[in-house]
Amino acid sequence: MSVPKGLASNKKRRELAEKAIDKKAALGEDIDIGAYSAGAVEHSYQKEPSNLTSEDKGRMVEVGVTLDDLSQRGGTFIQMDHSVVHSSSSHEGLEVMSITEALKAYGWLE
C-alpha cells in the first residue's frame, strides 16, 4: 500500500526529526532531548481494570479518570507508558483498540 500524498514515510519523518534535534527554539526555552529516556516500564494487560494497583488507580483519579461503572461508557482505553493496559467496549459494533492493533486489523487505515 502506498503512503498517501503529503504524508512522509516513517523513514522520512525520522530523518526530519533527527535533523531537528539540535535546532534552537524559535520561541521559549530550548529543550534538552538528552534529558529524556526512551525506556519505559512494561505494564501487563488487565482484562479487568479494577485489578490495577491502588497507586495506579490513584494516579488516574488525579487526572480525572475513574473506573466506576464501566458499563455506563461506550468504551474504555487505558495506556500506561508504552503499554496498552486495558481496552474494552460496552456497545455492540464499537471497537476500542490501540492504533497498532487497528492498523493490523484494518489495512486501509494507513
Secondary structure, 3 states (H helix, E strand, C coil): CCCCCCCCCHHHHHHHHHHHCCCCCCCCCCCCHHHCCCCCCCCCCCCCHHHCCHHHHHHHHHCCCCCCCHHHCCEEEEEECCEEEEEEECCCCCCCCCHHHHHHHCHHHC
